[in-house]
Amino acid sequence: MEQKMFKEDNLMLEFLKPLPNAKKVAAEKIGPEYKKRQLGVLVATCFSYIGYYVIRLIFTTEQVPLMKAYGFTLGQVGFILSTFGIGYGVSKLFMGALADKSNTKRFLALGLYLSCFFNLLVGFTSNYYVILFLMLFIAVTQSMGAPACQRQISLWYSKKHRGTAFAIWASAHNAGAFLCVASVQLATFLFSGSLIAVFTTASVISAVIATLMLLINTDRPESAGLPNIADYSGYSEVDEHGKLTNQELTNKSFREIFVQDILLNKVVWAVTLTSMSIYVIRYGVMSWIPSYLPTKGFTVEWAKWFIGIFELSAVPGVILMGMLSDFIQGRRSLVCLICSLGMVACLITYFTSNNHLIITIMLFILGSLIYAPLALVGLMVNEAVPNYAVGLSTGFMGFFQYVFGETMATALIGNLVDKFGWSAESITIYAASALAIILLVYLVFKERQILKMEFKVNK
């Protein structure tokens, strides 16, 4: 039976196959060993994702120098970026499924190494079509990051503490954005603005991160001779039907998992559509800050800085909301609903006020009120499925976030603003907010039912 559990597709590379259960650690050593490896997993997932973001944002950061050096038009750069977004969203669905069947520790590192390699090649070519295809390859390898990280956090942290751990990881992309800019500045200073040096520096930094994190990371608890998180914590989780979700591996096919655990799961759909709606809000606000704020009297130079305010202000808020969801015994959707109601109040003020101080304060608060629900819905979709489907649930949600959410927030809003003015932006964002709130009200009641079933299982 155990051999059947670990039997994988012929296409799976040998070194990516999940390790079998190791010899059990002595009972008196389980506690200290578990805590050590939990910390290692949290550090490894956070820093690995920082490395992923350095690679993901380097082209965006350097788009103006690239246009000047290679003669690219704004339209060509926009097409490259949209190709990346769609490629990332589609690939995330399949990479999520693959992460569930893999040694997640190695899977996470491999994705970052491949991203570094393709990013390095971008620096050595000026051909538009070559760069376009390389960015598509980067999108595919980038999509390996989030599913692997989310799967590891689900396997190593119980529901009592997972909100805090997940929120800390979710904040890593903000640090990644900062490190990306820092690497660009370092390369520009040391190598007189050479584009080859900029892309090389980013790839080297991220490859070093991948190597160091590979050394401290661990795949599954049972592969290290430790009990699974349900047995260790003494808390078993269930899905909407009351079935236990602590099984780490399965011999189910991709189709069976996709249909039974994803497509027929009402909670997964509700959480996914909530996430898509919040993505419309996130990118609908952030992407248009440099163009919208000048209509309120801000200078173009100052408007650019407000993207940083919007991003960095989210970090403490996201972590605090994650901790709060743990404190109130896993009521993630309730925290999301409260944040969303506050978010709508801030959005109304942001769109209607002309006072620069008030607009600045609203953007500062909105960072937390938008990113906290985004982080928690990512956790909610993982908790709605068995542990062997965590990566696939992440990929499924990511597909809707990027292919539909981000596209509506950029392409749709851009076209609507061209035709009807900036009021079209606010109306689109209000509509997305209303949908998110309706879905969250449903999820609050659904979550309460699931927690009642868990209470019966664990008493």
TIVOGU-510961 format. One record per residue (C-alpha): residue number from 0; residue in three letters; x, y, z. Coordinates in pm, whole numbers, plus 32768, in hexadecimal, padded with zeros to 4 digits. Example, Ala and Ser with C-alpha at 12.3 -4.5 7.8 and 13.67 -1.06 7.14 Angstrom:
# TIVOGU-510961
   num   residuo      x      y      z
     0       ALA   84CE   7E3E   830C
     1       SER   8557   7F96   82CA
# end
This chain:
# TIVOGU-510961
   num   residuo      x      y      z
     0       MET   8000   8000   8000
     1       GLU   8117   80F1   805D
     2       GLN   81C7   80B2   7F11
     3       LYS   8083   8101   7E5C
     4       MET   8062   8247   7F1B
     5       PHE   81B3   82BF   7E9A
     6       LYS   818B   8245   7D36
     7       GLU   81A4   8373   7C50
     8       ASP   817C   83CE   7AE6
     9       ASN   8290   8360   79F9
    10       LEU   82BF   84CC   799F
    11       MET   831E   8524   7B04
    12       LEU   8492   8555   7B2B
    13       GLU   8528   8465   7C25
    14       PHE   85B4   8571   7D0B
    15       LEU   845F   861D   7D1E
    16       LYS   83AC   84EA   7DA1
    17       PRO   833B   850D   7F0C
    18       LEU   8415   8456   8005
    19       PRO   837D   832B   80BB
    20       ASN   8332   8341   822C
    21       ALA   8475   833C   82F6
    22       LYS   84BE   8279   8433
    23       LYS   83F9   8319   854E
    24       VAL   84AE   840D   8632
    25       ALA   84BC   83AC   87A2
    26       ALA   838D   842F   8863
    27       GLU   8459   8514   8947
    28       LYS   84FD   85BA   881B
    29       ILE   83C3   85FC   874E
    30       GLY   836E   874D   87EE
    31       PRO   84C3   87F6   87C5
    32       GLU   84F7   875E   866A
    33       TYR   83A0   87CD   85F3
    34       LYS   83D3   8934   8668
    35       LYS   852A   8945   85C5
    36       ARG   84AB   88C6   8479
    37       GLN   8373   89A1   8486
    38       LEU   8451   8AD2   84A8
    39       GLY   852C   8A55   838C
    40       VAL   83FD   8A26   82AA
    41       LEU   8374   8B83   82F9
    42       VAL   84C5   8C29   82BA
    43       ALA   84FE   8B5D   817D
    44       THR   83A7   8BA7   80E9
    45       CYS   83C0   8D1B   813C
    46       PHE   851D   8D50   80B0
    47       SER   84E2   8C6F   7F84
    48       TYR   83B0   8D3D   7F2B
    49       ILE   847C   8E7A   7F54
    50       GLY   856B   8DE7   7E53
    51       TYR   8447   8D97   7D6C
    52       TYR   83CF   8EFF   7D80
    53       VAL   8527   8F8C   7D31
    54       ILE   851C   8ED0   7BE6
    55       ARG   83AD   8F19   7BA6
    56       LEU   83D0   9092   7BC5
    57       ILE   8524   90CF   7B25
    58       PHE   8495   90FF   79C6
    59       THR   8383   91E5   7A48
    60       THR   8482   92B1   7B08
    61       GLU   8569   92D2   79DC
    62       GLN   8461   9310   78CF
    63       VAL   84CA   947B   788F
    64       PRO   8640   942C   7862
    65       LEU   85DD   9306   7783
    66       MET   8508   93E7   76A8
    67       LYS   8623   94E3   768A
    68       ALA   8732   93DF   7649
    69       TYR   8674   92F9   755B
    70       GLY   8575   93E4   74C3
    71       PHE   8448   932A   754D
    72       THR   82FB   93E2   7549
    73       LEU   8217   93FF   7676
    74       GLY   8125   9319   75C0
    75       GLN   822F   920D   7596
    76       VAL   828C   921E   7705
    77       GLY   811C   920D   7762
    78       PHE   80EF   90D7   7689
    79       ILE   8219   902D   7730
    80       LEU   818A   9079   7889
    81       SER   802C   9002   782D
    82       THR   80C1   8EC3   7797
    83       PHE   8170   8E88   78E1
    84       GLY   802F   8EBD   79A8
    85       ILE   7F5D   8DD0   78D6
    86       GLY   8074   8CCD   78C2
    87       TYR   80A2   8CE0   7A3A
    88       GLY   7F2F   8CB4   7A80
    89       VAL   7F03   8B8B   7997
    90       SER   8047   8AE0   7A03
    91       LYS   7FF3   8B08   7B73
    92       LEU   7ECF   8A17   7B4D
    93       PHE   7FAD   88FE   7AC8
    94       MET   80D9   894B   7BA3
    95       GLY   7FF7   8943   7CD4
    96       ALA   7F8E   87E1   7C7C
    97       LEU   80F8   877E   7C41
    98       ALA   8165   8813   7D8F
    99       ASP   8071   872D   7E43
   100       LYS   8118   85FE   7DA3
   101       SER   827E   8674   7DDB
   102       ASN   838B   8699   7EDF
   103       THR   8318   87FC   7F28
   104       LYS   8467   886C   7FB3
   105       ARG   851B   8815   7E6E
   106       PHE   83F8   888B   7D97
   107       LEU   840B   89E5   7E37
   108       ALA   8582   8A02   7E00
   109       LEU   8572   897D   7C9A
   110       GLY   8472   8A84   7C35
   111       LEU   8551   8B99   7CB9
   112       TYR   868B   8B0D   7C12
   113       LEU   85D7   8AF9   7AC3
   114       SER   854E   8C59   7AEB
   115       CYS   86AF   8CD5   7B2F
   116       PHE   8731   8C26   79F5
   117       PHE   862A   8CB4   7909
   118       ASN   8649   8E0D   79A8
   119       LEU   87C1   8DFF   796E
   120       LEU   8783   8DBB   77FC
   121       VAL   86A1   8EED   77E4
   122       GLY   87CD   8FC5   783B
   123       PHE   8897   8F3D   7718
   124       THR   87A1   8F80   75FD
   125       SER   86FF   90B2   7565
   126       ASN   8615   8FF2   747E
   127       TYR   84AB   9041   74D1
   128       TYR   8422   8EEA   7475
   129       VAL   8532   8E30   7532
   130       ILE   84EA   8F01   7669
   131       LEU   8376   8EC2   763B
   132       PHE   83AA   8D48   763D
   133       LEU   84A2   8D59   775D
   134       MET   83A4   8E1B   782C
   135       LEU   82A6   8D0C   77E1
   136       PHE   839D   8C06   7864
   137       ILE   83DA   8CDF   7996
   138       ALA   8260   8CEE   79CF
   139       VAL   824D   8B71   79C9
   140       THR   836B   8B42   7ABE
   141       GLN   82EF   8C5E   7B9C
   142       SER   81A4   8BA7   7BC0
   143       MET   8259   8A95   7C81
   144       GLY   8297   8B78   7DAC
   145       ALA   814C   8BC8   7E57
   146       PRO   80B0   8A6A   7E45
   147       ALA   81EA   89CE   7EDA
   148       CYS   81FF   8ACF   7FF2
   149       GLN   808F   8AB5   804A
   150       ARG   809B   893B   804D
   151       GLN   81C1   8939   813C
   152       ILE   811D   8A2D   822C
   153       SER   7FDF   895B   822B
   154       LEU   80A5   881E   8276
   155       TRP   817A   88B4   838B
   156       TYR   808E   89A0   8447
   157       SER   7F44   894A   84EE
   158       LYS   7E0B   8A1B   84C6
   159       LYS   7E4F   8AB7   861C
   160       HIS   7F8F   8B60   85A1
   161       ARG   7F77   8B50   8426
   162       GLY   7EDC   8CAA   83FE
   163       THR   800E   8D52   8495
   164       ALA   8108   8C7D   83D4
   165       PHE   804B   8CAD   828D
   166       ALA   8031   8E26   82BF
   167       ILE   81A8   8E40   82FD
   168       TRP   81E8   8D7E   81BB
   169       ALA   80E8   8E4C   80F9
   170       SER   81A6   8F89   8159
   171       ALA   82E5   8F03   80BA
   172       HIS   828A   8F8D   7F64
   173       ASN   82A3   90F0   7FF0
   174       ALA   8407   90A6   8062
   175       GLY   8448   900A   7F0D
   176       ALA   83DD   914A   7E5F
   177       PHE   84CE   920E   7F3B
   178       LEU   85EE   911A   7EFD
   179       CYS   85AB   912A   7D87
   180       VAL   85D6   92A4   7D86
   181       ALA   8708   9282   7E68
   182       SER   87AB   9188   7D79
   183       VAL   876A   9273   7C54
   184       GLN   8807   9398   7D0E
   185       LEU   8932   92C3   7D74
   186       ALA   8970   924B   7C11
   187       THR   893F   93AA   7B84
   188       PHE   8A3B   9437   7C7C
   189       LEU   8B41   9326   7C4A
   190       PHE   8B1F   92F6   7AD2
   191       SER   8AB9   944C   7A4D
   192       GLY   8953   93EB   79FE
   193       SER   89A7   92BD   7925
   194       LEU   8864   91FD   78DC
   195       ILE   8927   90B6   78CD
   196       ALA   89AE   90FE   7A29
   197       VAL   8855   9155   7AB0
   198       PHE   87B6   900E   7A3E
   199       THR   88EB   8F46   7AA3
   200       THR   88F2   8FDE   7C00
   201       ALA   8783   8F8D   7C39
   202       SER   87B4   8E26   7BC5
   203       VAL   88E9   8DF1   7C9C
   204       ILE   8843   8E7F   7DD4
   205       SER   870F   8DA3   7DA4
   206       ALA   87DE   8C6C   7D55
   207       VAL   88A4   8C9D   7E98
   208       ILE   875B   8CBE   7F56
   209       ALA   86D8   8B7D   7EB4
   210       THR   8813   8ABF   7F19
   211       LEU   8816   8B35   8082
   212       MET   86A1   8AF5   80B1
   213       LEU   86BF   899A   801A
   214       LEU   87AF   8945   8135
   215       ILE   86C1   89A6   824F
   216       ASN   8576   8938   81B7
   217       THR   84BD   87EE   81F2
   218       ASP   83B9   8747   8114
   219       ARG   82AC   869C   81E9
   220       PRO   82B2   8657   8360
   221       GLU   8296   84DE   8327
   222       SER   83BE   84E4   8236
   223       ALA   848B   8560   8360
   224       GLY   840A   8452   844B
   225       LEU   830D   853B   84F0
   226       PRO   8194   8511   8516
   227       ASN   80B2   85D6   842E
   228       ILE   8037   8725   84AE
   229       ALA   7EE1   869F   8517
   230       ASP   7F7D   8595   85F7
   231       TYR   8085   8683   867E
   232       SER   7F98   87A1   86CF
   233       GLY   7E78   86C5   873E
   234       TYR   7D8D   878A   865D
   235       SER   7CE7   86E8   8530
   236       GLU   7C55   87B8   8415
   237       VAL   7B2A   875F   833E
   238       ASP   7A97   87D3   81F4
   239       GLU   7933   884C   81B3
   240       HIS   78B8   86E2   81BC
   241       GLY   7960   8697   8309
   242       LYS   7A72   85BD   8273
   243       LEU   7BD1   85D0   8306
   244       THR   7CCB   8694   8230
   245       ASN   7E17   862B   82CA
   246       GLN   7E7F   852F   81BC
   247       GLU   7FC3   85AD   811F
   248       LEU   7FDF   84C6   7FF1
   249       THR   7EE8   8405   7F1F
   250       ASN   7EDC   8314   7DFD
   251       LYS   7DB7   83D4   7D63
   252       SER   7DF0   844F   7C00
   253       PHE   7E02   85C0   7BAA
   254       ARG   7CA7   85AB   7B0E
   255       GLU   7C10   850C   7C45
   256       ILE   7CA9   8610   7D2C
   257       PHE   7C49   872F   7C46
   258       VAL   7ADF   86C2   7C25
   259       GLN   7A99   8635   7D7F
   260       ASP   7B61   8721   7E5C
   261       ILE   7B60   8863   7D8E
   262       LEU   7A46   8881   7C90
   263       LEU   793B   87E3   7D70
   264       ASN   79AC   88A5   7EA3
   265       LYS   78C1   89CD   7EDF
   266       VAL   79AE   8A70   7FD9
   267       VAL   7ACC   8A69   7EDE
   268       TRP   79F0   8B1B   7DDD
   269       ALA   7978   8C20   7ED4
   270       VAL   7AD8   8C69   7F51
   271       THR   7B66   8C70   7DEE
   272       LEU   7A62   8D68   7D71
   273       THR   7A99   8E3D   7EA8
   274       SER   7C0E   8E40   7E62
   275       MET   7BD2   8E9B   7CF4
   276       SER   7AF8   8FBF   7D61
   277       ILE   7BFE   903E   7E54
   278       TYR   7D05   9021   7D41
   279       VAL   7C32   910C   7C6D
   280       ILE   7C37   91FF   7D92
   281       ARG   7DAC   91D2   7DD5
   282       TYR   7E21   920C   7C71
   283       GLY   7D04   92FD   7C28
   284       VAL   7D91   93E5   7D33
   285       MET   7F08   939E   7D21
   286       SER   7F35   9391   7BA6
   287       TRP   7E8F   94E1   7B6E
   288       ILE   7F26   95AA   7C8E
   289       PRO   802A   9657   7BAB
   290       SER   7F19   96BF   7AB5
   291       TYR   7DF8   9701   7BA4
   292       LEU   7E9E   97D1   7CB4
   293       PRO   7F11   98E6   7BC5
   294       THR   7D9D   9924   7B7F
   295       LYS   7D85   9979   7CF3
   296       GLY   7EA3   9A74   7CDD
   297       PHE   7FCA   9994   7D39
   298       THR   8109   99AF   7C6D
   299       VAL   8167   9886   7B93
   300       GLU   82A9   9854   7C5D
   301       TRP   81EF   9847   7DA9
   302       ALA   80E0   9766   7D1D
   303       LYS   81E3   9658   7CD3
   304       TRP   8252   9652   7E3F
   305       PHE   80F1   9604   7EB0
   306       ILE   810B   94A7   7E1A
   307       GLY   821C   9467   7F1B
   308       ILE   8143   94F3   8031
   309       PHE   8023   9414   7FC5
   310       GLU   8102   92DC   7FBE
   311       LEU   81D8   930D   80F6
   312       SER   80BA   937F   81D4
   313       ALA   801E   9228   81A6
   314       VAL   812D   9162   825A
   315       PRO   80D4   91A4   83CA
   316       GLY   7F5E   919D   837F
   317       VAL   7F6E   904D   82CD
   318       ILE   8032   8FAD   83EB
   319       LEU   7F49   903F   84F4
   320       MET   7E12   8FC5   843B
   321       GLY   7EAE   8E6C   8417
   322       MET   7EF2   8E64   858D
   323       LEU   7D8E   8EDA   85D1
   324       SER   7CFE   8DBE   8500
   325       ASP   7DC3   8CC7   85D8
   326       PHE   7D54   8D76   8718
   327       ILE   7BE3   8D4F   86BD
   328       GLN   7C15   8BDC   8675
   329       GLY   7C3D   8BDF   84FB
   330       ARG   7B20   8CCA   849C
   331       ARG   7BD9   8D3F   8363
   332       SER   7AA3   8DA8   829E
   333       LEU   7A23   8E7D   83BE
   334       VAL   7B6B   8F3F   83C6
   335       CYS   7B5B   8F63   824A
   336       LEU   79F4   8FE5   825C
   337       ILE   7A4D   90EB   8363
   338       CYS   7B79   915A   8291
   339       SER   7AA3   916C   8157
   340       LEU   799D   9248   81FA
   341       GLY   7AAE   9334   8272
   342       MET   7B4B   9323   8117
   343       VAL   7A09   939E   8072
   344       ALA   79F9   94C8   815E
   345       CYS   7B63   9520   8109
   346       LEU   7B28   94F2   7F93
   347       ILE   79FF   95E2   7F98
   348       THR   7AD6   96E5   804B
   349       TYR   7BFC   96A7   7F5F
   350       PHE   7B2B   96DC   7E26
   351       THR   7A60   9805   7EA1
   352       SER   7B5D   98D4   7F66
   353       ASN   7C45   99D9   7ED4
   354       ASN   7D07   9A0E   8016
   355       HIS   7E6B   9990   7FE4
   356       LEU   7E9E   9930   8151
   357       ILE   7D59   986A   815E
   358       ILE   7DAA   97B6   8016
   359       THR   7F04   975D   809B
   360       ILE   7E70   96D4   81DF
   361       MET   7D6D   960B   811C
   362       LEU   7E79   9569   8043
   363       PHE   7F41   9516   817B
   364       ILE   7E15   946B   821D
   365       LEU   7DA1   93C7   80DA
   366       GLY   7EEB   930C   80C0
   367       SER   7E8E   923F   81F4
   368       LEU   7D19   9227   81B0
   369       ILE   7D53   919A   8051
   370       TYR   7E84   90BF   8089
   371       ALA   7E0C   9022   81D1
   372       PRO   7CD5   8F82   8130
   373       LEU   7DAA   8F1D   8005
   374       ALA   7E9A   8E65   80EB
   375       LEU   7D87   8DC1   81B5
   376       VAL   7CBA   8D48   808B
   377       GLY   7DF8   8CA0   8010
   378       LEU   7DFE   8BE6   8159
   379       MET   7C87   8BA3   8155
   380       VAL   7C93   8AF2   8005
   381       ASN   7DAB   8A12   8088
   382       GLU   7CE6   89BD   81C2
   383       ALA   7BB3   8965   80F0
   384       VAL   7C5E   8838   804E
   385       PRO   7D22   8703   80BF
   386       ASN   7E97   873A   80EE
   387       TYR   7EE1   8675   7FB2
   388       ALA   7E26   8780   7EE8
   389       VAL   7EB2   88BE   7F86
   390       GLY   7F93   8912   7E5E
   391       LEU   7E7C   88D9   7D63
   392       SER   7D8C   89B5   7E29
   393       THR   7E95   8AC7   7E25
   394       GLY   7EC2   8AA1   7CAF
   395       PHE   7D4B   8A9D   7C70
   396       MET   7D1D   8BE2   7D2D
   397       GLY   7E51   8C7A   7C8B
   398       PHE   7DC2   8C32   7B32
   399       PHE   7C8E   8D05   7B7F
   400       GLN   7D5B   8E12   7C2F
   401       TYR   7E42   8E58   7B0C
   402       VAL   7D86   8DF0   79D2
   403       PHE   7C42   8E9C   7A39
   404       GLY   7C82   8F7B   7B69
   405       GLU   7DBD   902C   7AF6
   406       THR   7D42   9043   798E
   407       MET   7BFD   90EC   79FB
   408       ALA   7CC1   91D8   7ADB
   409       THR   7DB0   9245   79C9
   410       ALA   7D2D   920B   7869
   411       LEU   7BB9   9236   78B8
   412       ILE   7BDE   9363   799D
   413       GLY   7CD5   9405   78AC
   414       ASN   7BDE   93EC   778C
   415       LEU   7AB8   945E   7861
   416       VAL   7B78   958D   78DD
   417       ASP   7BD0   95E9   7776
   418       LYS   7A5F   95EB   771A
   419       PHE   79AF   9662   7856
   420       GLY   7AB6   9709   7932
   421       TRP   7B3C   96B3   7A8A
   422       SER   79E2   9679   7B1D
   423       ALA   79E9   952C   7A60
   424       GLU   7B0E   94BC   7B37
   425       SER   7A55   94FC   7C7C
   426       ILE   7914   9456   7C00
   427       THR   79D2   931B   7B97
   428       ILE   7A83   930A   7CE6
   429       TYR   793D   9342   7DA7
   430       ALA   789B   9226   7CE3
   431       ALA   79C0   913D   7D36
   432       SER   79A8   91A5   7EA5
   433       ALA   7833   9156   7EB0
   434       LEU   786D   8FFB   7E1D
   435       ALA   7986   8FB7   7F18
   436       ILE   78AD   901D   803F
   437       ILE   7785   8F45   7FCD
   438       LEU   7869   8E17   7FA9
   439       LEU   7910   8E59   80F8
   440       VAL   77BF   8E65   81AA
   441       TYR   777A   8D09   811C
   442       LEU   78D5   8C93   8186
   443       VAL   78A7   8D16   82EA
   444       PHE   777D   8C2E   831A
   445       LYS   7826   8B0D   8263
   446       GLU   7961   8B36   8334
   447       ARG   7892   8B2E   8471
   448       GLN   77F9   89E0   8409
   449       ILE   7950   894B   83BF
   450       LEU   79DF   89C2   850C
   451       LYS   78BA   8920   85C3
   452       MET   7907   87D6   8516
   453       GLU   7A78   87F9   8573
   454       PHE   7A18   883C   86DB
   455       LYS   7954   86F4   86E6
   456       VAL   7A77   8634   864A
   457       ASN   7B76   86C4   873E
   458       LYS   7ABB   86BD   8887
# end
